[in-house]
Every structure is written in structure tokens, then in C-alpha cells.
Amino acid sequence: MDFRDDVDLDASQVEDRGSGFPGGGLAIGGGVVGIVAVIVALLLGVNPAGLLDGTGSDSAAPRQGSDLSARCRKGSDADQSEKCRVVGVVNSVQRYWRDALPEHTRQSYAPARTVLFSGGVSTGCGRASSAVGPFYCPADHRVYLDLGFFQELEETFDAKGGPFAQAYVVAHEYGHHVQNLLGTMNRVGRDRAGAESASVRLELQADCYAGVWAKNAVTTGFYDGPFTDDDIREALDAASAVGDDRIQERVQGRVDPEGWTHGSSRQRVHWFTTGYTTGSPARCDTFSGGI
């Protein structure tokens, strides 16, 4: 997964807020079980407003972070820095959807910023701690990401990690942004848990959208060439690691499909693979038929 050395990066698409409010601002319980319980509900996505401690408005001013524009100028910077790599992935994902969304739908693409933070962050959906994992807030059209999550992915969920595992997470969150633009997120309603729930279908579609981007990423001009088999294995491993069944087995020693919110490991791998092999958003209809 190598970026073109000479490609220009647009760091304005990523905001680095640095450390957030003291103590994280969200009481979630302690230890790995507490973290996993929240991640089961929020990992890689759905509107977190119901679990955040705000009222849906971001009244707190962002803390001063670093200016990524001085550090993340070229693709060569993305190959050397984790934050710049996020910039490069975000640039590529948004370039793809900018062109693909009008082509496949009547909807134009509106850019969304990614916010990097540590500890806690104030959002349009309320305040959140790092323990909620990466998430998309539809109220302010932003993706929120604590880079420490990637270490958590490896240490707690036994994922192999790697640059493309990180790219998969980012691309999944932007899949939720696309769903928000298309109105798909409104289909969840109260159907938020269960093996066939709308919540699971929403998450699996975002996995599929991530695969679609991966298939078309080279056409965005940010990468040297198509992703390798090793790159794709990193994404599939990450998708499998955060399947509801795998998390439940680790946390409670048994699998309960009625509590699923994101889909099983097999389903997540299947739908990412569907997106990657077809390269078409039209093949990501997880709301029709079985999943």
C-alpha cells in the first residue's frame, strides 16, 4: 500500500484536535469489558448520539491541535507518517465518492472531514471518549478517530493490523457518510439489534462500500498501483476481528445473534469481498433479501 510520492495531499480534509476533555467525558465502565461493550454498539459506526453525553450540539470549542498542512504535503509523507497516511486515505476515499456517487445515483457528494483526537472529543452528536472507537456523526458530517484504536484492534481483538487495516476502518466510516447523504441511515429507526436487523445491514453495507473503494482506489490517483493480496488480507483480518460473534465469544463466552449490531465475522468479510470483487456500489444492497 504505497502512495505516489509526488501526489499532492489535501490536509484540510483532516482536523487534528489533539487531546480532548479531561477524563474522556463519557462514563463507560472500566477495563476491556467496558470498552468492548461500547465498541459492540458503536465500532465503525452508527450514530452515537444515544450513548454520548451531549444533546446533539457541539458547544465546546475544539482544543488546539497540530496543523497537518505543514507535515502532510505529498504522498511520500503519507508513507512515513500515520497521520499523513490518514490524510492520504481520506483524500482517496473522497475523490472516489466525489466521482462515483453522481454516476451511480442522482446524489452529489458533499465532503466530510475526519477529526483526529485523543482521550475525548466534542461532536455534533455530543461528547465521546476514545473508548467508543471510530465513529461517524451524521449531525455534523464528520468522522471521528483516535489513532490509539488501531493498537486496541491488535491488542484486544488480535487483529494483525497494518496500513490497509487502518484504511479499511477509514473507508468504512466514509461509507456511513455516503449512507447519510443517500438517506439510508434513516432506515435503521428502532431496528438496532439482531442478526437480520437494519443496524447490521447498515454496517455490512458500509463494509461493502469500503471494498468498492479499495477496488477503485488506484483510479483516484493517490496510489502507485492496485493493492496487493497482503493488503486485502489485512482488511479482511480487521473485518473478521470485529465481527459481533467473535467479540461476544471473547467477552461473554457465547454467541447471541439477537444482540448483533454489526454482523458476524463471516458476514463482514463477505460484504467487504463483495465490494472489492465487483467494484460497484450497486452490488452493496444489504437491505434486500438475506445477508
N, C-alpha and C positions, 0 to 999 in steps of 0.2 A: 504494500500500500504506500506508494511513493507519489508525492506531489510533483508536478512540473516545477523545476527550480525557478523558472522565470515568470511564473504566473503571478499576477497581482492579487493580493488578498484585500478584502474589504472588512477591516476590523470594526467598522461602525455597526456591523450586524451582531456583534457580541459585546456585552457590557460586563466589565469585571468590577463587582462591588466589594470584593474582599470580605473581611469578617463582618458578620451581621450582628444582630442584637445579642446582648449577653444572655447566656443560658439557653439560647435557641428559641425561646418564646412559645414553645409548644410542648405541653406535658404529654409524653407518650409512653411513660413507663421506662424501666431501665433494662440494660442488658440486651443480648442478642434477640431474645424472645420479643421484647418490646419493639425493637427495630423491625424485626421480621413481620410482626403483626401489622404494623403500619405499611410496610412495603407490600404486603399481600394486597392491601386495599389500594395503594397508590403507585406502586412501582411502574415506571414507564407510562404513567399517565392520566387517568381520568381526573376531571375537575376536583381538586382537593378542598373546595370551599367548605364542605361539610365537616372536615376534620381540622381545619385551620382555625386559629383563634381570633379571626377578624370578621368583619361584616360584609366583606366583598369589596372594600375600597382600600387603597394603599395610601394611608395618610402619613406614613413615615417617610422622610426623605432618605434616599439611598446613601449609604456610607461611601466615603471616598475610596475608590479602588484604583487600580493601576490603569494607565492608558495603553491599551493594546496596540493602538495605531503606530506607536513608535517601535514596537517589537515585532509585530506581525505584518510584514510588508510583502514578502514573496513566499512562493511555495517552499523554497528551501528553509524558511523559518518554520513552516508547519512540520517539516521533517525533524526539526531539532527541539521543538517546544510543545508540551502538552496543550497549553492554552492556545497557541497558534494553530495546532492541529485541529482543535475545536473550531476555530475561525474558518479554517480551510474546509472542513466538513460542512459547516453551516452554509458557507458560500456555495458549495457544490450542490447541496440539497435544495437550496432556494433557487439556484439557477435552473435546476431540473424542473421544479414545480412551476416556476415562472413561465416556462415554455409549454410544459405538458398539461397543466390544468386547463388553460383555454382550449387546447387541442382536443381534450377528451371530454370536456364539459363546457357549459356556457359561462362558467365562473372564471373571472380573472383572479390572479394570485396576488394577495397582499402580503408583503414581507412581515416576518415576525422576528423579534430579537431574542437571542439567548442571553440569559443573565447567569454569570458565574458568581458563586458566593461560597462562604464558609461559615458554618455554625448555624446561621439563621438568616432569614430574608423576609422583607415585607413585600407582598404582592397584591395584585388586584383581587385575589381570592382570599386575602387575609395573610397572617404571618405563619411561616413554616420553619421548622428546624431541618437540618441536614438529614435527619433520620427518615424523612418521608421519601427519600430517593428522588431521582429526576422526575419532574412533572411539567405538564403544560397547563397554564392558566388561561382559560378561554375569555375571562373577563378583561384581561389586559393584553391578550395575544402575545404572550411571552413563554419561552421555555426556560425552566429554572434547573440549574445543575451545580451540584457540589462535586468537584473532581475527586474528592475523597471516596465517592460512591464506587468508583472503579476498583479501588483497593478492597472495599467491602464486598464487591462482587466476587473477587478472587478468594478472599479470606473466609467469608461467611458462606458463600454459595458454591465454592470450589470451582468456579469458572476459570478457564485458562487465561482469560484477559487478552490484552493486546490491542494495538491501534484500531483494528477493524471491529473488535467487540465494542469499543468506545463509539466508533462511527455508527454502528447498528443502533445503539441507545439514542444517539442524537437524531438519526433518521426516523426512528420510531416516534419520538416526540413531535417531530415536524409532520409526521403522519396524522397526529391528533390535530395539528393546526389546519391541515387540509380538511379533515373531517369537520372542524368548526366552521371553516369557510363554506363548506357544502351543506351545512345544517345537519350532518349525520349524527353529531353528538346529541342532538335533541331526541334521538330515537331511544336513548337509554332510559330516561324517565326514572321510574321506581324499580326497573328490572336490573338490579345491580349485583346479583349473585346467583350462582347456579351454572351448571355445565353448559346449558343452552341459552344463558341469559344474554340480554343485549349488551351488557358490560363486557362479557367475554368476547362477543362478536366484534365489538368496537376495538378491543385490544388486538385481536387477531388480524383485523383489517389494517391496523397501524403497523403490525409486523409485516404484512404483505406489502404495504406501501414502502417500507424500509427496503425490502427485497427488490422492488421495482426500481427504486433509486440506485441501488447497488448495480443492477444490470445496466443502467444507463449512465452511470457516473462518469465514465470516460468521455461521453459526449458533452459534458459540461465544461471541459477544457482544463480542469484542475488537476488531473492525474496523468501520469506518464503512460499508463496503459490499463487494460482491464485488470480487475482484481484477480489474484491468484487463488488456487484451491485452498491454500493455507489461510488466506484472508477470509474466505467464505466459511471455513471451518471455525474460525474464531467467532464469527457472528452466530453460527448455528449452536456453538457451545454456550454462548451467552444466553441465547433464546431458550435453550433447554434448561439452563441453570435456574432461570426464574419462572419456570412453569409452576402453576399452583400446586400440582400433585407433588412435585419434588420439594417445594417449600413446606407443604403440610406434613409430608413424611419426615422431614428433618425436625420440624418444630413440635409436632404432636404425635408422631409415630404412626399415623394412619392417614389415609386419603379420604376426603369428604367432598365429592363433586358439588354438593349443594352449597358449599362455601366458596366455590371458584369465582374469581372476578377477572382473571386474565387468560385463562386457558391452560391446558396441560402442556408439559414439555413437548410431547409429540405434536400437539396442535400448533404450538408456536413455531417449531421447526418446519412443519408442513406449510404453514402460510407464508413464512419468510421465503421458503424454497419456491413456492408458487409464484410469488412476486419476482423472484430472481430469475427463474427459468423462462417466464413469459415476458417479463419486462413491460407488462401492460397494467395500468391501474384498473382497467375494466375487468380484469380477472380476479380482483380483490373483493368481490361481493360476498362477504361473510354473513350477510343478513338474509340470504335466501338458501333454504334447504339445510342440510346437516353440516356440521363443522368438524 
